[in-house]
Amino acid sequence: MDSTSSKIYLDYNATTPLATEVVDCVTEALTDAWANPSSSTDIGRKAKELIDQSRKKIATMLNAEASEVIFLSGGTEANNMVLQTALKYFKSWAGKSMQMSSCKPHIVTTNVEHDAILLPLKHFEEEQQADVDYVPVSSTYGQVLAEEIEKQIRPHTCLVTVMLANNETGVIMPVAEISRKIRKLNEIRQMEGLCRILLHTDAAQAIGKITVDAKELGVDYLTVVGHKFYGPRIGAVYVKNLGDSKIPLYPMFFGGGQEQKFRPGTENTPMIHGLGCAAELISRNLKIYQGNMMKMRDLLEQSLAEEFGENVIVNCNAATRLPNTSSVSFRKTAFTGGEILSRCPELMASTGAACHGTGKPSEILMASGVTFEDARSAVRLSVGRDTTSKQIEQTVLMLKTAVNLLD
């Protein structure tokens, strides 16, 4: 028997298991569609059909067109591709502009983005490739204000990138509102001969938990990450009206003509087929998934409040959050969040983003208005589609024993 079978997994924001249907799809492609999708063999044509079907399924999930979806290795590649595109786009535009030819591109983001956005931007700054403004989120509820994004726009701004939902707090960002403001600014900038501002959102944590409609969001680019919604560890990028010169996309690699020449390399058919299956499950069952996650998340927070009273707080609970995410801090304890979890060997959870793992209080939480002491004792509990009330009950009991409140 699997040694993890008796453990309780509440780290679904870090990664999700493959849905049974996804495993079946991956297995089907591995056994029946293993040939090169560019080949003319029957098996190759089968592989190409599966890829085309998956592209349509991703598009349906996003309310987009299949021609607007490019498959990639994952979210980090998608984010880097968009950021690199913005730099090249600005350089191309500035070369034709007398007044901006000596300017560096300017990018606006928030101070709570995932490292797959923050670290490339820091690299751009270090290499003198771009100017970047990191807009602080509200210290009251951890959400960025659309008007604060707007205030940072400069004549040489070429990109705004704001995550759709934060991976640690679950706070949902006002991307659609930001989009409306950018759209109005772009109308004015066009008349003034200024660079069009592109808009990107990293939707990694949002897909599979809330409705993600690319058209309603009004974004130019959107990042899709499979392993956050019970799919394989690959991803995709949505590009509005892909091929339209107003919204460019530049390849980072060069080789064959796969993925409309934007992402060359022989396609990973099994993983792409699995990703399409995971997207189809969301299109069919999102409301059911949402309902169970919210029910379990609310039960968790209610049970913790009943057990710990004022000695537990839910971080950023004044904001609209994902239905599955609870960042909770314990007061009157000598233990850090990591130490609390180490005292719960049967509970699999985290103190924040799995990519960080520094042991220090989360900078994301502190940027969201959580005090140093509360961030120090914080744990992130993220429920999944199949989390049960029994598991929630057991989790609260484990935390009760582990926290060991001081008198």
VENWOKA-V434813 format. One record per backbone hydrogen bond with DSSP energy under -0.5 kcal/mol. CO is the residue of the C=O (numbers start at 1). NH is the residue of the N-H. E is the energy in kcal/mol with one decimal. If there is no record, write none. Layout:
co=CO nh=NH e=E
co=CO nh=NH e=E
This chain:
co=2 nh=5 e=-1.8
co=4 nh=7 e=-1.3
co=7 nh=9 e=-0.6
co=8 nh=10 e=-0.7
co=8 nh=348 e=-3.4
co=10 nh=382 e=-2.3
co=11 nh=14 e=-1.4
co=11 nh=15 e=-1.5
co=19 nh=23 e=-2.3
co=20 nh=24 e=-2.0
co=21 nh=25 e=-1.9
co=22 nh=26 e=-2.8
co=23 nh=27 e=-2.5
co=24 nh=28 e=-2.3
co=25 nh=29 e=-2.3
co=26 nh=30 e=-2.4
co=27 nh=31 e=-1.9
co=28 nh=32 e=-3.2
co=29 nh=33 e=-1.6
co=36 nh=39 e=-2.1
co=41 nh=45 e=-2.6
co=42 nh=46 e=-1.9
co=43 nh=47 e=-2.1
co=44 nh=48 e=-2.3
co=45 nh=49 e=-2.3
co=46 nh=50 e=-2.2
co=47 nh=51 e=-2.1
co=48 nh=52 e=-2.4
co=49 nh=53 e=-2.6
co=50 nh=54 e=-2.3
co=51 nh=55 e=-2.2
co=52 nh=56 e=-1.8
co=53 nh=57 e=-2.0
co=54 nh=58 e=-2.5
co=55 nh=59 e=-2.2
co=56 nh=60 e=-2.6
co=57 nh=61 e=-2.1
co=58 nh=62 e=-1.6
co=59 nh=63 e=-0.7
co=59 nh=64 e=-3.0
co=60 nh=63 e=-1.0
co=62 nh=214 e=-2.5
co=62 nh=215 e=-0.5
co=65 nh=68 e=-2.1
co=66 nh=69 e=-1.6
co=68 nh=239 e=-2.6
co=70 nh=237 e=-2.3
co=72 nh=235 e=-1.9
co=74 nh=78 e=-2.0
co=75 nh=79 e=-2.9
co=76 nh=80 e=-2.4
co=77 nh=81 e=-2.6
co=78 nh=82 e=-2.0
co=79 nh=83 e=-2.4
co=80 nh=84 e=-2.8
co=81 nh=85 e=-2.1
co=82 nh=86 e=-2.2
co=83 nh=87 e=-1.7
co=84 nh=88 e=-2.2
co=85 nh=89 e=-3.0
co=86 nh=90 e=-2.4
co=87 nh=91 e=-2.4
co=88 nh=92 e=-2.4
co=89 nh=93 e=-2.2
co=90 nh=94 e=-3.7
co=91 nh=95 e=-1.7
co=93 nh=96 e=-1.6
co=94 nh=97 e=-1.3
co=96 nh=98 e=-0.5
co=97 nh=101 e=-0.8
co=100 nh=103 e=-1.7
co=105 nh=131 e=-2.8
co=106 nh=158 e=-2.8
co=106 nh=159 e=-1.2
co=107 nh=133 e=-2.3
co=108 nh=161 e=-2.5
co=109 nh=135 e=-3.1
co=110 nh=113 e=-0.6
co=114 nh=117 e=-2.2
co=114 nh=118 e=-2.4
co=115 nh=119 e=-2.1
co=115 nh=120 e=-0.6
co=117 nh=121 e=-1.8
co=118 nh=122 e=-2.5
co=119 nh=123 e=-2.2
co=120 nh=124 e=-2.3
co=121 nh=125 e=-2.1
co=122 nh=126 e=-2.5
co=123 nh=127 e=-2.3
co=124 nh=129 e=-3.3
co=124 nh=130 e=-0.9
co=125 nh=128 e=-1.6
co=129 nh=105 e=-0.6
co=131 nh=107 e=-2.6
co=133 nh=109 e=-2.6
co=133 nh=135 e=-0.8
co=135 nh=111 e=-1.6
co=138 nh=142 e=-2.2
co=143 nh=138 e=-2.2
co=144 nh=174 e=-0.5
co=145 nh=148 e=-0.7
co=145 nh=149 e=-1.6
co=146 nh=150 e=-2.3
co=147 nh=151 e=-1.8
co=148 nh=152 e=-0.7
co=149 nh=152 e=-1.2
co=150 nh=153 e=-1.5
co=154 nh=157 e=-1.9
co=155 nh=195 e=-0.6
co=156 nh=106 e=-1.9
co=158 nh=198 e=-2.6
co=159 nh=108 e=-2.4
co=160 nh=200 e=-2.7
co=164 nh=173 e=-2.2
co=166 nh=170 e=-1.4
co=170 nh=322 e=-2.2
co=171 nh=166 e=-2.6
co=173 nh=175 e=-2.2
co=174 nh=178 e=-2.3
co=175 nh=179 e=-2.6
co=176 nh=180 e=-1.9
co=177 nh=181 e=-1.7
co=178 nh=182 e=-2.5
co=179 nh=183 e=-2.6
co=180 nh=184 e=-1.8
co=181 nh=185 e=-2.3
co=182 nh=186 e=-2.6
co=183 nh=187 e=-1.5
co=184 nh=188 e=-1.5
co=185 nh=189 e=-3.0
co=186 nh=190 e=-2.1
co=187 nh=191 e=-1.1
co=188 nh=192 e=-1.5
co=189 nh=193 e=-0.7
co=189 nh=194 e=-3.0
co=190 nh=193 e=-0.7
co=196 nh=198 e=-0.6
co=198 nh=160 e=-2.5
co=199 nh=220 e=-2.2
co=199 nh=221 e=-1.9
co=200 nh=162 e=-2.1
co=201 nh=203 e=-0.9
co=201 nh=223 e=-2.1
co=202 nh=164 e=-2.1
co=202 nh=165 e=-0.6
co=203 nh=207 e=-2.1
co=206 nh=209 e=-2.3
co=206 nh=210 e=-2.1
co=210 nh=208 e=-0.6
co=211 nh=213 e=-0.6
co=212 nh=214 e=-0.6
co=213 nh=217 e=-2.6
co=214 nh=218 e=-1.6
co=214 nh=219 e=-0.9
co=220 nh=240 e=-2.8
co=221 nh=201 e=-1.7
co=222 nh=238 e=-2.9
co=223 nh=203 e=-1.1
co=224 nh=236 e=-1.9
co=225 nh=228 e=-1.2
co=226 nh=229 e=-1.9
co=226 nh=231 e=-2.1
co=227 nh=16 e=-2.3
co=230 nh=19 e=-2.0
co=232 nh=234 e=-2.0
co=234 nh=226 e=-2.7
co=235 nh=72 e=-2.5
co=236 nh=224 e=-2.8
co=237 nh=70 e=-2.1
co=238 nh=222 e=-1.7
co=239 nh=242 e=-1.3
co=241 nh=244 e=-2.9
co=244 nh=247 e=-1.2
co=246 nh=248 e=-0.5
co=256 nh=255 e=-0.5
co=257 nh=261 e=-0.7
co=258 nh=261 e=-1.3
co=258 nh=263 e=-1.0
co=259 nh=262 e=-2.4
co=262 nh=252 e=-0.5
co=267 nh=269 e=-1.6
co=268 nh=272 e=-2.5
co=269 nh=273 e=-2.9
co=270 nh=274 e=-2.1
co=271 nh=275 e=-2.4
co=272 nh=276 e=-2.3
co=273 nh=277 e=-1.9
co=274 nh=278 e=-2.4
co=275 nh=279 e=-2.2
co=276 nh=280 e=-2.2
co=277 nh=281 e=-2.0
co=278 nh=282 e=-1.4
co=279 nh=283 e=-2.3
co=280 nh=284 e=-1.8
co=281 nh=285 e=-2.4
co=282 nh=286 e=-1.8
co=285 nh=288 e=-0.5
co=285 nh=289 e=-2.4
co=286 nh=290 e=-3.1
co=287 nh=291 e=-2.3
co=288 nh=292 e=-2.1
co=289 nh=293 e=-2.4
co=290 nh=294 e=-2.8
co=291 nh=295 e=-2.0
co=292 nh=296 e=-2.4
co=293 nh=297 e=-2.9
co=294 nh=298 e=-2.7
co=295 nh=299 e=-2.0
co=296 nh=300 e=-2.5
co=297 nh=301 e=-2.3
co=298 nh=302 e=-2.5
co=299 nh=303 e=-2.7
co=300 nh=304 e=-2.4
co=301 nh=305 e=-2.1
co=302 nh=306 e=-2.2
co=303 nh=307 e=-1.8
co=304 nh=308 e=-3.2
co=305 nh=309 e=-1.9
co=308 nh=311 e=-2.1
co=309 nh=312 e=-1.2
co=311 nh=331 e=-3.2
co=313 nh=315 e=-0.7
co=313 nh=329 e=-2.4
co=314 nh=317 e=-1.2
co=316 nh=319 e=-1.4
co=319 nh=321 e=-0.5
co=320 nh=172 e=-2.9
co=322 nh=325 e=-0.9
co=324 nh=383 e=-2.2
co=326 nh=328 e=-0.7
co=326 nh=381 e=-3.2
co=327 nh=315 e=-3.2
co=328 nh=379 e=-2.6
co=329 nh=313 e=-2.2
co=332 nh=406 e=-3.7
co=336 nh=340 e=-2.4
co=337 nh=341 e=-2.2
co=338 nh=342 e=-1.9
co=339 nh=343 e=-1.0
co=340 nh=343 e=-0.7
co=341 nh=344 e=-1.8
co=344 nh=347 e=-2.3
co=346 nh=8 e=-3.1
co=346 nh=348 e=-0.5
co=347 nh=349 e=-0.8
co=348 nh=10 e=-3.3
co=350 nh=380 e=-3.7
co=353 nh=356 e=-1.5
co=353 nh=357 e=-0.9
co=362 nh=366 e=-2.1
co=363 nh=367 e=-2.4
co=364 nh=368 e=-1.1
co=365 nh=370 e=-2.4
co=366 nh=369 e=-1.3
co=371 nh=375 e=-2.9
co=372 nh=376 e=-2.1
co=373 nh=377 e=-1.1
co=375 nh=362 e=-0.5
co=375 nh=378 e=-1.2
co=376 nh=337 e=-2.6
co=377 nh=330 e=-0.8
co=379 nh=328 e=-2.5
co=379 nh=381 e=-0.6
co=380 nh=350 e=-1.5
co=380 nh=382 e=-0.6
co=381 nh=326 e=-1.9
co=381 nh=383 e=-0.5
co=382 nh=12 e=-1.7
co=384 nh=387 e=-0.9
co=388 nh=392 e=-1.8
co=389 nh=393 e=-2.4
co=390 nh=394 e=-2.4
co=391 nh=395 e=-2.3
co=392 nh=396 e=-2.2
co=393 nh=397 e=-1.8
co=394 nh=398 e=-2.3
co=395 nh=399 e=-2.5
co=396 nh=400 e=-2.2
co=397 nh=401 e=-1.8
co=398 nh=402 e=-2.2
co=399 nh=403 e=-2.8
co=400 nh=404 e=-1.0
